[in-house]
Amino acid sequence: MWGLGHAMNCELTYAQGGVQQTNYNHHEAMRIYQCPVIEVRGLENDEKVRGIGEPPVPPAAPALANAIFAATGKRIREMPFNKFIDFV
């Protein structure tokens, strides 16, 4: 949800050499009605569990961009995606 929310809604802007968004409250997260049903499974291929936290975050934006392309035929190559498409 964190990665998808950032792809959809979050943008850093700069003024006078500094970032204008100084804290997390400046970034709109996904709303519950926007969240898809997600099933998470950890791979049981080792004695230790690894990679359940942050590893899924980076591929979230490209996966969403590809899903938007598959549904609309429109390529989005800049975040946040809400500049180009409305998320209901």
C-alpha positions in Angstrom: 0.0 0.0 0.0 2.9 2.3 0.8 4.5 1.9 -2.6 1.2 2.2 -4.5 0.2 5.3 -2.5 3.5 7.0 -3.2 3.2 6.2 -6.9 -0.4 7.6 -7.0 -0.2 10.7 -4.8 3.3 11.7 -3.6 5.6 14.3 -5.1 8.6 16.2 -3.9 8.8 19.8 -5.0 11.7 22.2 -4.3 12.0 25.9 -3.7 15.1 27.9 -2.9 17.2 24.8 -2.9 15.1 22.9 -0.3 12.3 20.3 -0.3 8.9 21.8 0.4 7.4 18.6 1.8 9.2 18.4 5.2 7.3 15.5 6.8 5.2 12.4 6.0 1.9 14.3 6.6 2.5 16.2 3.4 2.0 13.0 1.4 -1.5 11.7 0.9 -1.7 8.0 1.5 -4.0 5.6 -0.3 -7.6 5.7 1.1 -9.2 2.4 2.1 -11.6 2.5 -0.8 -8.6 2.8 -3.2 -6.9 -0.3 -1.7 -7.1 -3.5 -3.6 -7.5 -6.9 -1.9 -3.9 -8.2 -1.4 -2.8 -11.6 -0.4 0.8 -11.7 1.0 2.7 -15.0 1.1 6.2 -15.4 2.5 8.4 -17.9 0.5 9.3 -20.9 2.6 12.5 -21.7 0.9 14.9 -21.1 3.8 15.1 -21.4 7.6 14.9 -17.6 8.0 12.2 -15.3 6.7 13.6 -12.5 4.6 12.2 -9.8 2.4 8.7 -9.3 3.6 9.0 -5.6 4.5 10.6 -3.1 2.1 11.5 -5.3 -1.0 7.9 -5.1 -2.4 7.9 -1.3 -2.4 10.2 -0.4 -5.5 8.2 -2.6 -8.0 4.9 -1.2 -6.9 5.0 2.0 -9.2 6.1 0.2 -12.4 3.5 -2.5 -11.8 0.8 0.1 -11.4 2.0 1.9 -14.5 1.8 -1.3 -16.5 -1.7 -2.0 -15.1 -2.8 1.4 -16.2 -1.3 0.9 -19.6 -3.0 -2.5 -19.9 -6.4 -1.0 -18.9 -6.2 2.3 -20.9 -3.4 2.1 -23.4 -1.9 5.2 -21.8 1.8 5.1 -20.8 2.6 7.1 -17.6 6.2 7.8 -17.1 6.2 10.4 -14.3 5.0 10.2 -10.7 2.8 11.0 -9.1 0.3 9.3 -11.4 -2.6 11.3 -10.2 -1.4 14.2 -12.4 -2.4 12.1 -15.4 -5.2 9.8 -14.2 -8.0 10.1 -11.7 -8.0 7.3 -9.0 -11.6 6.8 -7.8 
